[in-house]
Amino acid sequence: MLHRLKLGVLLQWLILFLLSPVYEASSLGLTVHVVPLEENGGKTVRAHFSVITPSPCPDLLAVCAAREDCQAHRTALPFSYTKPSPAWCVRQWQKTLPSNYNTFLKLGFQTEFYVSIKADPKIRANNGKLNRPPFVALPPPLRASVNCPADFHISTKDLDGDNVRCRFARADTGECRDCFPHNFLELDEASCTLTFTGKAAAGQYFIYLMAEDLIPSPPTRQILYNSPLSSVPVHLSLTVEESASGCSSNPLALDGTPERDSVQFVLPFQEVKFNANYKSDLESVLEIAVVGPPDLYRVGFVSISNLAKLTMAWIRSENNLTQLLPVCFVANTKSFQSGLQCVWLYQREIRTLPDGTELRCNQTEMSLLLPVTSLTNVDLDELQLNSPTCPVTHNSTHLTAHIPLGGCGTKAVHSGTELVYTNTLKSVHHTMISRRPSLILPLACRIPGAQVKGPQYAVGMPTERETFGEVMVWLEFHLPGQGPMARLTSTPRFRSNFLSSRRFRRDTGSESSTSNSSTQTGLHVEEKVKQLDLYVMSNCSVDRAEMIVTECMESETEDFTDSHPIMEKGCMMSNNTLEIITEHKTSKIYRLDINTMAVSGTKMYIECKINLCIATMPSDTCPDLCSNSSSSSMLIDSVFTSTYSIRSGPVSLMVATGPNPSQTATMPGTTPPASQIPNVTSTNPNTNTNTTASQGVAPEVATSRITGVILMTIAMFLQMAILQ
């Protein structure tokens, strides 16, 4: 009886445990940007939260209670990525809080975290204004490898010009709960650089920091104890992974990527745009993970061979975000992560326009009338618009300008449901050094979306279909000197550095003659082919379009559990594969030397990954991935399709004689008769190949001119009837 009672109690506890919500120890990353509110002397602050949570992304309903001064940032452009596993996303909101704040917060059923803010109001002696706590940029979840030391620089800024110091949070002062230092992490407090020694087991670790601002001390004066003015929380996560590829294979940022901790100033309704360019020699870049302000555009991600690119853009519309907005990004491969890069967007403060200023907007232009009395000590002759060719006139009382909406450097940007035309009146000094005041005056005409007519309101990048057409790709296999490009393969010219063209011409000529004579006099039964031509074909007929084959592999099994690379990152892996030069830029032919390939059986399967490319300038070409001259500019100056992954059916490697080989049909999905190897092709371009490699689904391309399960069934039935 007692035993049953104990068992019942244990069962009840187990049910309660399983049904209760489970919370993680912490978020995968957190920062809080704190802005003191002037109306009550800084006793309350506006806290801007950015939190990284595991996927699936939790809803933001719980972060703003009823009657709270709170705003959740729900965006159509969520930050969501896959590395480290499991996938993760960013949630952002802002709310008014006491300047001294400590509490537990929850997001969904997976994430719970403790927040400690110390921002008591302090009046600064140098300007008589409230002190503003430091800003810390939130990086994507950090990654490192076992036994591979790594540095992580945490980017910080302070609007008051104070020094920013980072230190580990302390549980004894109420800054964190259940937090403890890791002996494999070191922190340079002055530079906010976290160092991973490499001496940690694989796993995920949480890091709790506090960022503080301190009044800078003069170089000639030592301050024994410089008390911090405020402290804000910083939570990070570090995922340590096993790696068998060494410690020097991280992706590297290339030219064109903004400098670390750089600042870009943004005027009202201005668009700021920049690229992140990376090179990864060992593994292809899977994603460029970004954490930034709401409505940051991330477009044009391309990962071709060892190069990757992503374009980011942000339009400053009317917003209640902080004056400093960080954008942090890293390149993730399967096993590695690049160094952390952060850029800061600085929303310039704009003074109110002087009395008497008029900016009128009509359907074709905006007209500016500005009193010159408001431009004290400003050289009026140095004022110009975005385009210096557009006139700006002035007299003794007013400055005037007529600015067409379709010229003079006027730009059109979207702000919510409105279309905004922007230009800037600014001083352009003609000398390198000038002590005269400068003027920067942003001009904007806002047109409600309901009033916008014509296609100009729906401006966007052309789709892949609009650029390249309805793309279809497939594989074909032919003996040398046969197939649709027999003229080129019978006396081929090779593009390769592995073996000389002369030697392979001699080998090819010998093989071709053997194939021709075998047709006339017969071959021994079941003789294995020595060379085979792989055709990678597309139906793209767009001028200046080019095919780029980034990867090919062969396997003797259909599931590719045991495979061998033929080509990686656009380069042939050995001298048993050569590219045949053709005049068709949207197709490729490769000569496979079967004798030297690691194929022991009588059939094989081939899988290739390709992109189509168009250089944006007529004088340019698409990148040669195997050339040392490849750079990020080639990605920027080219337009690419998504990655197409195409896989063949079984390809027979045997040839045999027969009384009338032309009467024997080859079915897809079966090993073709030996005599049919010249006709084993993948001419099924109607297969749906609009599948990118990142989705992990490869379209199957049959290796025969005849497709369909019904035909295959009929052929098998006829074969059985003949045998009987």
C-alpha positions in Angstrom: 0.0 0.0 0.0 2.8 2.4 0.9 4.6 1.5 -2.3 1.5 2.4 -4.3 1.1 5.7 -2.5 4.7 6.7 -3.2 4.3 5.7 -6.9 1.1 7.8 -7.1 2.8 10.9 -5.7 5.8 10.4 -8.0 3.5 10.1 -11.0 1.7 13.4 -10.0 5.0 15.3 -9.7 6.0 13.9 -13.1 2.7 15.1 -14.7 3.1 18.5 -13.2 6.7 18.8 -14.5 5.8 17.7 -18.0 2.8 20.1 -18.2 4.5 23.1 -16.7 6.2 25.6 -19.1 9.9 25.2 -19.4 12.1 28.4 -19.5 15.7 28.7 -20.6 18.2 30.1 -18.3 18.7 33.2 -20.5 18.2 34.8 -23.9 20.8 34.2 -26.6 21.6 37.9 -26.5 20.2 41.1 -25.0 20.9 44.8 -24.9 18.9 47.7 -23.5 19.4 51.3 -24.9 18.3 53.7 -22.1 17.2 57.2 -22.9 16.4 59.5 -19.8 13.2 61.4 -20.1 13.6 65.2 -19.6 10.0 65.8 -18.4 10.5 64.3 -15.0 14.2 65.1 -14.5 15.3 61.6 -15.6 13.4 59.7 -12.9 12.0 57.6 -15.7 13.7 56.4 -18.9 12.7 55.0 -22.2 14.2 51.5 -22.4 14.7 50.1 -25.9 15.0 46.3 -25.7 16.6 44.0 -28.3 16.5 40.3 -27.4 17.6 37.2 -29.3 15.5 34.1 -28.7 15.5 30.5 -30.0 13.1 29.8 -32.8 10.1 29.6 -33.1 10.0 33.3 -32.4 7.7 34.2 -29.5 4.9 36.7 -29.8 5.3 40.1 -28.3 1.8 40.3 -26.7 3.2 39.8 -23.2 5.8 42.5 -23.3 3.3 45.4 -23.1 0.7 45.2 -20.4 -2.5 47.1 -20.4 -2.2 50.9 -19.9 1.6 50.7 -20.1 3.6 53.3 -22.1 5.0 50.6 -24.3 5.5 49.8 -28.0 6.3 46.5 -29.6 8.2 46.6 -32.9 6.4 44.3 -35.3 8.1 44.3 -38.6 7.6 42.7 -41.9 11.4 42.2 -42.1 12.2 40.0 -39.1 15.8 39.1 -38.2 15.8 35.3 -38.3 18.8 32.9 -39.0 19.9 29.3 -38.6 23.4 29.4 -37.1 24.1 28.3 -34.4 21.6 25.6 -34.2 18.7 25.7 -33.3 17.6 28.7 -35.4 17.0 32.1 -33.7 15.3 35.4 -34.1 15.3 38.9 -32.7 12.5 40.6 -30.8 12.4 44.4 -30.1 10.2 46.7 -28.1 10.4 49.8 -26.0 8.7 50.9 -22.8 8.9 53.6 -20.1 10.5 52.3 -16.8 12.0 53.7 -13.6 15.6 54.8 -13.9 16.6 52.1 -11.4 15.0 48.9 -12.6 15.5 45.2 -11.7 13.1 42.4 -12.8 12.6 39.1 -14.5 11.2 39.2 -18.0 9.7 36.4 -20.1 9.3 35.9 -23.8 7.1 33.0 -24.8 7.7 29.6 -23.1 11.4 29.3 -24.0 13.2 32.5 -22.8 13.4 34.0 -19.4 16.0 36.7 -18.4 16.9 39.0 -15.6 17.4 42.7 -16.4 19.2 45.2 -14.2 19.3 48.9 -15.2 21.1 51.6 -13.1 20.5 55.0 -14.7 19.7 57.3 -11.7 19.5 60.9 -13.0 22.8 62.8 -12.9 23.4 66.3 -14.1 26.6 66.6 -16.0 29.0 69.4 -14.9 30.2 70.1 -18.5 26.9 70.9 -20.1 24.3 71.0 -17.3 22.2 68.2 -19.0 21.1 64.8 -17.9 23.7 62.1 -18.4 23.0 59.6 -21.1 23.9 55.9 -20.5 26.1 54.1 -23.0 24.9 52.3 -26.1 26.0 48.7 -26.7 25.5 47.0 -30.1 23.9 43.5 -29.9 25.8 41.0 -31.9 24.4 37.8 -33.4 24.9 34.7 -31.2 28.7 34.1 -31.1 30.4 30.9 -32.3 33.8 29.4 -31.7 35.6 26.0 -32.1 37.1 23.8 -29.4 40.8 24.6 -28.9 40.6 27.6 -31.2 41.1 31.0 -29.3 39.0 33.8 -30.6 38.4 37.5 -29.8 34.9 39.1 -29.8 34.9 43.0 -29.8 31.7 44.4 -28.3 31.0 47.7 -30.0 30.0 50.6 -27.8 29.2 54.3 -28.2 28.4 57.2 -25.8 26.6 60.3 -26.9 28.3 62.4 -24.1 31.8 61.3 -25.1 32.4 59.3 -21.9 34.6 56.3 -21.7 32.7 53.0 -21.8 33.8 50.1 -19.7 32.5 46.5 -19.8 32.7 44.1 -16.9 31.2 40.8 -15.8 27.9 41.2 -14.0 27.9 40.5 -10.3 25.2 38.3 -8.6 26.0 39.8 -5.1 24.9 43.3 -6.2 21.7 42.1 -7.9 22.9 42.5 -11.5 22.2 39.0 -12.5 20.8 35.7 -11.1 22.4 32.3 -11.3 25.3 33.8 -13.1 28.9 32.8 -12.7 32.2 33.5 -14.6 33.6 31.0 -17.1 37.3 30.2 -16.6 37.7 30.0 -20.4 36.7 33.6 -21.0 38.8 36.7 -20.4 37.5 40.3 -20.6 39.4 43.5 -21.5 37.2 46.0 -19.7 38.6 49.1 -21.4 38.1 47.9 -25.0 35.1 45.7 -24.2 36.9 42.7 -25.9 35.9 39.2 -24.9 38.6 36.5 -25.4 37.8 32.8 -25.7 40.8 30.8 -24.7 39.6 27.7 -26.6 39.7 25.6 -23.4 36.0 24.7 -23.3 33.9 21.6 -24.1 31.4 21.8 -27.0 28.2 23.4 -25.8 26.3 26.7 -25.4 27.3 29.2 -22.7 25.7 32.3 -21.5 27.6 35.5 -20.6 26.4 38.4 -18.5 28.1 41.8 -18.7 27.4 45.3 -17.5 28.4 48.3 -19.6 29.2 51.5 -17.7 30.1 55.1 -18.7 32.9 57.0 -16.9 33.9 60.6 -17.2 37.2 60.8 -19.1 40.1 61.7 -16.9 42.9 64.1 -18.2 46.0 62.3 -19.4 48.1 64.2 -16.8 45.8 63.4 -13.9 45.1 60.1 -12.1 41.7 59.4 -10.6 41.9 56.8 -7.9 38.2 55.8 -8.1 36.2 56.9 -11.1 32.6 56.1 -10.2 30.4 55.0 -13.1 27.6 57.3 -14.0 25.3 54.5 -15.1 25.2 50.7 -15.9 23.2 48.8 -18.5 22.9 45.0 -19.1 24.5 43.1 -21.9 23.7 39.4 -22.3 25.7 37.3 -24.9 25.7 33.6 -25.8 28.7 31.6 -27.1 28.3 28.3 -28.9 31.4 26.2 -28.9 31.5 23.6 -31.6 33.7 20.7 -32.5 35.8 21.3 -35.6 38.1 19.0 -37.6 39.2 21.8 -40.0 41.7 23.8 -37.9 41.4 27.3 -36.5 42.2 29.5 -39.4 39.3 28.9 -41.7 36.9 31.7 -40.6 35.4 33.9 -43.3 37.2 37.2 -43.8 35.6 40.6 -44.6 36.6 42.1 -47.9 37.0 45.6 -49.3 33.6 47.4 -49.5 32.5 46.2 -46.1 32.2 49.2 -43.7 35.0 49.6 -41.2 34.4 48.2 -37.7 32.6 50.6 -35.4 32.2 53.2 -38.2 29.4 55.8 -38.1 27.1 56.8 -40.9 25.1 60.0 -40.4 21.5 59.9 -41.6 19.3 62.9 -42.4 15.4 62.7 -42.3 14.0 60.6 -45.1 17.5 59.7 -46.2 18.4 56.2 -47.3 21.7 54.7 -46.1 23.0 51.6 -47.9 26.1 49.4 -47.5 27.4 46.0 -48.4 28.8 43.2 -46.4 31.4 41.2 -48.5 33.1 38.0 -47.4 35.5 35.4 -48.6 35.6 31.9 -47.2 38.1 29.5 -48.6 37.2 26.3 -46.8 33.4 26.3 -46.6 30.7 28.3 -48.5 28.9 31.0 -46.6 25.4 29.8 -45.6 24.1 33.2 -44.3 25.1 36.7 -43.3 23.3 37.0 -40.0 22.3 40.6 -39.1 20.9 42.3 -36.0 19.8 45.9 -36.5 17.0 48.4 -36.1 13.4 47.7 -37.2 12.8 47.8 -40.9 16.4 47.3 -41.9 16.4 46.0 -45.4 18.6 43.0 -46.2 18.5 42.1 -49.9 20.7 40.5 -52.6 22.3 37.8 -50.5 24.6 35.8 -52.9 27.0 33.0 -52.0 29.0 31.8 -55.0 32.0 29.6 -54.4 34.2 31.3 -51.8 32.5 34.7 -52.1 29.4 36.1 -50.4 27.6 39.4 -50.4 24.6 41.0 -48.7 23.2 44.5 -49.2 21.7 46.4 -46.2 19.7 49.6 -46.4 17.7 51.7 -43.9 15.4 54.7 -44.6 15.0 57.2 -41.9 11.3 57.9 -41.7 9.5 59.5 -38.7 10.4 57.2 -35.8 10.8 57.2 -32.0 13.9 55.1 -32.0 17.2 56.0 -30.3 19.5 58.5 -31.9 22.2 55.8 -32.3 21.2 52.6 -34.1 23.7 49.8 -34.3 23.8 47.2 -37.1 25.9 44.1 -36.4 26.6 41.2 -38.7 28.7 38.1 -39.2 29.1 35.5 -41.9 28.2 31.9 -40.9 29.4 28.8 -42.6 28.6 25.3 -41.5 31.5 25.2 -39.0 32.9 28.7 -38.8 31.9 32.4 -38.1 33.6 35.5 -39.3 34.8 38.3 -37.0 32.1 40.6 -35.7 31.4 43.8 -37.6 29.2 46.6 -36.4 28.1 49.9 -38.0 26.4 52.7 -36.2 23.6 54.8 -37.8 23.5 58.3 -36.3 20.2 60.1 -36.7 21.2 63.8 -37.0 19.3 66.3 -35.0 17.6 68.9 -37.2 16.7 72.4 -35.9 13.4 73.9 -36.7 13.2 76.0 -39.9 13.3 79.8 -39.4 10.2 81.8 -39.7 9.3 82.8 -43.3 10.6 79.5 -44.8 8.3 78.0 -47.4 8.6 74.6 -49.1 5.8 74.0 -51.5 5.2 70.6 -53.2 3.3 70.0 -56.4 3.1 67.1 -58.9 6.3 67.9 -60.7 8.6 69.9 -58.4 9.2 71.4 -54.9 9.8 75.1 -54.5 12.0 76.5 -51.7 11.8 80.0 -50.3 14.3 80.7 -47.5 15.0 84.1 -45.7 18.7 84.9 -45.9 18.6 86.6 -42.5 18.5 83.1 -41.0 21.8 82.1 -42.7 24.2 84.1 -40.7 27.8 83.9 -41.9 26.9 81.2 -44.4 28.4 81.8 -47.9 25.3 81.7 -50.1 27.4 81.1 -53.3 28.6 77.8 -51.8 25.0 76.4 -51.4 24.0 73.7 -53.9 21.5 70.8 -54.2 22.3 67.1 -54.6 23.2 67.9 -58.2 25.5 70.9 -58.7 24.0 71.6 -62.1 20.7 72.8 -60.6 20.6 76.5 -59.9 20.1 78.0 -56.4 19.5 81.8 -56.7 19.4 84.5 -54.0 18.9 88.2 -53.6 19.2 90.5 -50.6 16.2 89.0 -48.8 15.5 85.4 -49.9 17.1 82.3 -51.4 15.0 80.4 -53.9 15.2 77.0 -55.7 12.9 75.1 -58.0 13.7 71.4 -57.6 12.1 68.9 -60.0 10.9 65.6 -58.5 12.6 63.8 -61.4 15.9 65.6 -61.4 18.5 67.6 -59.6 19.5 64.5 -57.6 16.0 64.2 -56.0 15.5 60.7 -54.6 12.2 58.9 -54.0 12.0 56.6 -50.9 9.2 54.8 -49.1 8.1 55.8 -45.6 5.3 53.6 -44.5 2.5 54.1 -46.9 3.9 57.4 -48.2 6.2 58.1 -51.1 8.8 60.8 -50.0 10.9 62.9 -52.5 14.1 64.1 -50.8 16.9 66.5 -51.7 19.4 68.4 -49.6 20.6 72.0 -49.7 24.1 72.1 -48.3 27.3 74.1 -48.2 30.1 72.9 -50.5 33.4 74.5 -49.6 35.8 75.1 -52.4 38.9 75.0 -50.2 40.2 72.1 -48.1 40.0 74.0 -44.8 37.2 76.5 -44.1 36.3 78.2 -40.8 33.0 79.4 -42.2 29.7 77.8 -40.9 28.2 75.1 -43.1 24.5 74.5 -43.8 22.8 71.1 -44.2 19.1 71.5 -44.9 17.1 68.3 -45.8 14.1 68.9 -48.0 11.2 66.5 -48.3 7.9 66.3 -50.1 5.6 63.5 -48.8 2.9 62.0 -51.0 0.3 59.7 -49.4 0.1 56.3 -50.9 -3.5 56.8 -51.9 -2.5 59.7 -54.2 0.5 58.0 -55.9 -0.4 57.0 -59.4 1.5 54.9 -61.9 4.1 52.2 -61.4 6.7 54.4 -59.8 5.3 53.6 -56.4 5.9 49.9 -56.7 9.6 50.2 -57.7 11.6 47.1 -56.9 14.3 44.8 -58.0 13.3 42.7 -61.0 12.6 39.1 -60.1 14.7 36.2 -61.3 12.1 35.2 -63.8 12.0 38.7 -65.2 15.7 38.8 -65.6 16.6 35.3 -66.8 13.3 34.0 -68.0 11.8 30.6 -67.0 15.0 28.9 -66.2 15.4 25.1 -66.7 18.6 23.1 -66.2 19.5 19.5 -66.8 22.4 17.0 -67.3 23.4 15.0 -70.3 26.0 12.4 -70.8 27.7 11.5 -74.2 30.8 9.7 -75.4 33.5 12.0 -76.7 32.8 13.1 -80.2 29.0 12.4 -79.9 26.0 14.3 -78.7 24.6 17.8 -79.6 28.1 19.4 -79.5 30.0 16.6 -81.1 31.8 19.1 -83.3 33.4 20.6 -80.2 34.0 17.4 -78.3 35.6 15.5 -81.1 38.6 17.9 -81.3 38.2 19.7 -77.9 40.1 22.7 -76.5 40.4 22.4 -72.7 40.3 25.0 -70.0 42.4 23.6 -67.2 45.7 23.9 -65.4 46.0 20.3 -64.3 47.4 18.7 -67.4 48.5 20.1 -70.8 45.9 20.4 -73.5 48.3 18.5 -75.9 48.3 15.4 -73.8 44.5 15.3 -73.5 44.0 16.0 -77.1 46.2 12.9 -77.9 44.2 10.8 -75.4 40.9 12.1 -76.7 41.8 11.3 -80.3 42.8 7.8 -79.4 39.6 7.3 -77.4 37.4 8.7 -80.1 38.9 6.5 -82.8 38.3 3.5 -80.5 34.7 4.5 -80.1 34.2 4.9 -83.8 35.8 1.6 -84.8 33.8 -0.2 -82.1 30.6 0.9 -83.9 31.9 -0.7 -87.1 33.6 -3.9 -86.0 32.1 -4.5 -82.6 33.5 -4.5 -79.0 33.9 -7.1 -76.4 30.8 -7.5 -74.3 30.6 -5.3 -71.2 33.6 -3.1 -71.8 33.8 -0.1 -69.5 34.0 3.3 -71.0 37.2 5.2 -70.5 36.0 8.8 -71.0 32.6 10.4 -70.8 31.4 14.0 -71.4 29.2 15.6 -68.8 26.9 18.3 -70.3 25.4 20.8 -67.8 22.7 22.4 -69.9 20.2 25.3 -69.5 17.5 26.8 -71.7 18.4 30.4 -70.9 18.7 32.5 -74.0 19.2 35.9 -72.5 22.0 37.9 -74.0 25.2 38.2 -71.8 23.9 35.4 -69.5 26.6 33.0 -68.3 26.5 29.7 -66.4 28.6 29.2 -63.3 29.0 25.7 -62.1 30.1 25.9 -58.4 30.1 22.2 -57.4 29.8 18.7 -58.8 30.1 15.3 -57.1 29.7 11.7 -58.1 28.5 8.7 -56.2 27.9 5.1 -56.9 24.7 5.2 -54.7 21.6 7.1 -55.4 21.5 8.6 -51.9 25.0 10.0 -52.2 26.0 8.7 -48.8 29.5 7.9 -50.2 30.4 10.6 -52.7 33.5 12.1 -54.3 33.9 15.7 -55.4 34.5 16.4 -59.1 34.4 20.2 -58.7 34.4 22.5 -55.6 34.1 26.3 -55.6 34.3 26.4 -59.4 37.6 24.5 -59.5 38.3 21.0 -60.8 39.5 18.8 -57.9 41.9 16.7 -59.9 43.3 16.2 -63.4 40.6 13.5 -64.2 38.2 16.3 -65.1 38.7 19.0 -67.7 36.3 21.7 -69.1 35.8 21.8 -72.8 35.7 25.3 -74.2 32.5 26.1 -76.1 30.8 29.2 -77.6 27.7 28.5 -75.5 28.0 30.6 -72.3 24.8 29.2 -70.7 26.0 25.6 -70.9 29.2 23.7 -69.8 30.8 20.5 -70.9 33.3 18.5 -68.8 35.5 15.6 -69.9 35.5 12.9 -67.2 38.4 10.4 -67.3 36.5 7.4 -65.9 39.7 5.3 -65.7 41.2 7.6 -63.0 38.0 8.4 -61.1 37.1 6.6 -57.9 34.3 4.6 -59.6 34.6 0.8 -59.2 31.1 -0.2 -60.3 29.3 -0.1 -63.5 27.1 3.0 -62.9 27.3 6.3 -61.1 25.2 9.3 -60.2 26.2 13.0 -60.7 24.9 16.0 -58.8 25.9 19.6 -59.7 25.0 23.0 -58.3 24.9 26.0 -60.7 24.0 29.6 -61.0 23.2 31.8 -64.0 24.8 35.3 -64.0 24.6 38.5 -65.9 27.3 41.2 -65.5 25.7 44.6 -64.9 28.1 46.4 -67.2 28.5 45.4 -70.9 32.2 45.5 -70.6 32.4 43.2 -67.6 32.1 39.4 -67.3 30.8 37.2 -64.6 33.4 36.0 -62.0 35.8 33.2 -62.7 35.5 31.4 -59.4 38.7 29.5 -59.8 40.8 32.5 -60.7 42.9 34.3 -58.0 41.5 37.6 -59.3 38.0 36.9 -58.0 36.9 39.6 -55.6 33.7 40.9 -53.9 33.3 43.5 -56.6 32.5 40.8 -59.1 29.5 39.8 -56.9 28.4 43.4 -56.6 28.7 44.1 -60.3 26.7 40.9 -61.3 23.2 39.6 -61.0 22.7 36.0 -60.1 19.9 33.4 -60.0 19.3 31.3 -57.0 21.4 28.1 -56.8 20.0 25.2 -58.8 20.9 21.7 -57.6 20.4 19.0 -60.2 21.0 15.3 -59.8 21.1 12.7 -62.5 19.6 9.2 -62.5 21.9 6.2 -62.9 24.5 6.6 -65.6 25.8 3.3 -67.1 29.5 3.1 -67.6 29.4 0.0 -69.8 29.3 -0.4 -73.6 28.5 -3.6 -75.5 27.8 -4.7 -79.1 24.4 -5.8 -80.3 22.7 -6.7 -83.5 20.7 -3.5 -83.7 21.5 -1.2 -80.7 19.2 1.5 -82.0 16.1 -0.6 -81.3 16.8 -0.7 -77.5 15.3 2.1 -75.4 16.8 3.3 -72.2 14.4 4.0 -69.3 15.1 6.6 -66.7 15.9 5.2 -63.3 17.4 2.0 -64.8 20.9 1.0 -65.9 20.9 1.5 -69.7 22.1 -1.2 -72.0 25.8 -0.9 -72.9 25.1 -0.1 -76.5 23.0 2.9 -75.5 25.6 4.9 -73.7 25.9 7.5 -76.5 22.1 8.2 -76.1 22.0 8.4 -72.3 21.0 12.0 -71.7 19.1 14.1 -69.3 16.8 15.9 -71.8 14.0 16.6 -69.3 14.2 20.4 -68.9 10.6 20.4 -67.8 11.6 19.2 -64.4 11.0 21.8 -61.7 14.4 23.1 -60.9 13.5 26.3 -59.2 15.0 25.1 -55.9 17.9 26.6 -54.2 20.6 24.6 -52.5 19.9 26.3 -49.2 16.5 24.7 -49.1 18.2 21.3 -49.1 15.9 19.9 -51.9 17.5 18.8 -55.2 15.3 18.5 -58.3 15.7 15.0 -59.9 16.7 15.1 -63.6 16.3 11.8 -65.5 19.1 10.5 -67.6 17.1 9.6 -70.6 15.1 11.1 -73.4 12.0 9.1 -72.2 10.5 10.1 -68.9 7.6 8.9 -66.7 6.8 6.0 -64.5 4.1 4.7 -66.9 6.6 4.3 -69.8 9.1 2.6 -67.6 6.4 0.1 -66.5 5.4 -0.6 -70.1 9.1 -1.2 -71.0 9.6 -3.6 -68.1 6.4 -5.5 -69.1 7.6 -5.8 -72.7 11.1 -7.0 -71.6 9.5 -9.7 -69.4 7.3 -10.8 -72.3 10.3 -11.1 -74.7 12.3 -13.1 -72.1 9.3 -15.5 -71.7 
